[in-house]
Amino acid sequence: MKQLIQVYVEKADDGTYWGTTQNIPGVVTAYGNSLEELKENLKAAFEDYLEVAEEEKEDWLNDVKQMDEFVYKMDLSSFFRLIPEVKISAIAEKANINTSLLRQYVTGKSNPSEERVKQIEKAIHELGEELLSVSF
């Protein structure tokens, strides 16, 4: 099974996007003015990370070299800050969750269960699939 590089994404108060790897030796971090720029910068930083590891003859290098795909993770609050075009009320309706409850999750006033997070994630993924099916 192919392992993915997990990257935790945050958006700083100044609008900058930050990404930090979670499951490889050491840390690779990058930033960008957009999510797309962050992804490009993180890929370049990861290539530099591999180059240095090769020069240093790191014993974990071969395992990490096989990990060439990134998966970007964030908490609910970060998601809605990163992608403000996605409306909390629309996701709440799609997930069949009370809108004010979802707002509490997003603001941190209440913590969702793991099952509830999966329910919200499923609704967001369904919306993404619906959007991908559209053509003009």
C-alpha positions, -999 to 999 in steps of 0.1 A, spaced: 0 0 0 14 34 -10 19 58 18 10 94 15 28 124 30 5 140 55 6 178 55 -12 199 81 -24 232 66 -32 264 84 -40 299 73 -22 327 92 -40 359 102 -21 377 74 -37 354 48 -6 333 43 -11 295 39 13 273 59 19 235 55 39 212 77 46 175 71 34 151 98 46 116 91 82 117 78 115 120 96 122 156 104 99 183 92 93 199 58 74 232 59 64 258 33 41 287 28 23 305 0 -1 333 -7 -26 308 -20 -33 271 -14 -20 263 -48 12 283 -42 17 265 -9 14 231 -26 40 241 -53 64 255 -26 60 224 -4 68 201 -34 100 221 -40 109 220 -3 103 183 -2 127 178 -32 153 198 -13 147 177 18 153 145 -3 185 160 -18 199 168 16 190 134 29 208 118 0 239 139 7 238 129 43 231 92 34 201 90 57 190 54 64 153 63 60 157 79 25 145 49 4 113 46 24 105 83 21 114 85 -16 85 61 -23 61 87 -7 56 111 -36 20 121 -30 7 146 -5 -26 146 14 -35 179 30 -53 178 63 -68 206 84 -94 210 112 -129 223 105 -121 259 115 -90 260 92 -110 245 63 -137 272 64 -110 299 68 -90 284 39 -120 281 15 -144 309 25 -164 302 -7 -178 271 10 -206 282 32 -212 266 66 -249 266 62 -247 248 28 -225 221 43 -247 218 74 -277 212 52 -259 187 30 -246 168 62 -280 170 78 -266 189 108 -280 220 125 -263 250 111 -257 266 145 -241 234 158 -217 233 128 -208 270 135 -200 260 171 -176 233 157 -160 257 134 -154 284 160 -142 258 186 -171 264 210 -180 227 207 -160 197 197 -175 173 172 -171 135 177 -150 116 152 -182 102 136 -195 138 132 -163 150 116 -165 121 91 -202 131 84 -191 166 76 -161 155 56 -184 132 35 -207 161 28 -178 183 16 -165 155 -6 -199 150 -21 -201 187 -29 -167 184 -45 -178 155 -67 -209 174 -77 -188 204 -87 -164 182 -107 -193 168 -127 -202 203 -140 -190 214 -174 -197 246 -193 
